[in-house]
Amino acid sequence: EKIRLACIDTAELRGPKSHPTKAKAARDFLNNLIAGKEVFIKRINKDRYGRTVAELSIDGQNIQKTMFKSGYAKIYSKYAYQCSWSR
């Protein structure tokens, strides 16, 4: 199952607007947060690419909020309504 993290936007790895260094840093930060841990997935919906849009948490810690506060993500204002913490 492919999951898109709800309510946040991170740097793109590929494409015309890519920032590979920032994208890899965000990916590595996320991997360090969740690797080998039990992750709670709160499914919200599916995006146009068929990915599950969801909020993730570990032991009550919201992963998207952590990524935002750590500077690895921005709030995706178009979809911020989906997450109570990002409004």
C-alpha positions in Angstrom: 0.0 0.0 0.0 1.5 3.4 -1.0 0.8 6.1 1.5 0.8 9.9 0.9 1.3 11.8 4.2 -1.7 14.0 4.7 -1.5 17.7 5.2 2.2 18.2 4.5 4.3 18.8 1.5 8.0 17.9 1.2 10.7 18.6 -1.4 10.4 16.5 -4.6 13.0 13.9 -5.5 12.4 14.1 -9.2 10.9 16.5 -11.7 11.3 20.0 -12.9 10.7 21.5 -9.4 12.9 18.9 -7.6 15.3 19.5 -4.7 17.0 16.1 -4.3 19.1 17.0 -1.4 16.1 18.3 0.7 13.9 15.4 -0.5 16.5 12.8 0.6 16.9 14.5 3.9 13.1 14.4 4.5 13.0 10.8 3.4 15.8 9.8 5.7 14.3 11.7 8.6 11.0 9.9 8.1 12.7 6.5 7.7 14.5 7.1 11.0 11.3 7.9 12.7 9.3 4.9 11.6 11.8 2.1 10.7 11.2 -1.0 12.8 8.3 0.5 14.7 4.6 -0.1 14.9 2.9 2.7 13.0 -0.7 3.7 13.4 -2.3 4.7 10.1 -5.4 6.9 10.1 -6.7 6.6 6.6 -8.4 9.7 5.2 -9.0 8.9 1.5 -7.3 8.1 -1.8 -5.5 10.6 -4.0 -5.8 10.8 -7.8 -2.8 8.4 -8.1 -4.5 5.7 -6.0 -2.3 6.2 -2.9 -3.8 6.1 0.5 -3.8 9.6 2.1 -3.3 9.2 5.8 -2.0 10.5 9.1 0.7 8.4 10.7 1.6 8.2 14.4 3.8 6.3 16.7 2.9 6.0 20.4 0.6 9.1 20.0 3.3 11.2 18.2 2.0 12.6 15.0 4.6 12.0 12.3 3.5 14.8 10.0 3.5 17.3 12.8 7.0 16.1 13.8 8.3 16.5 10.2 6.8 20.0 10.0 8.2 21.1 13.4 11.6 19.7 12.4 11.7 21.7 9.1 11.4 18.7 6.8 7.9 19.6 5.6 5.5 22.4 5.0 1.8 22.5 5.7 0.0 21.8 2.5 -2.6 24.6 2.8 -4.9 23.2 0.2 -5.4 20.0 2.3 -4.7 21.3 5.8 -8.4 20.9 6.7 -7.9 17.1 6.8 -5.7 17.3 9.9 -6.8 19.1 13.1 -3.2 20.0 14.1 -2.4 21.8 10.8 -5.4 24.2 10.6 
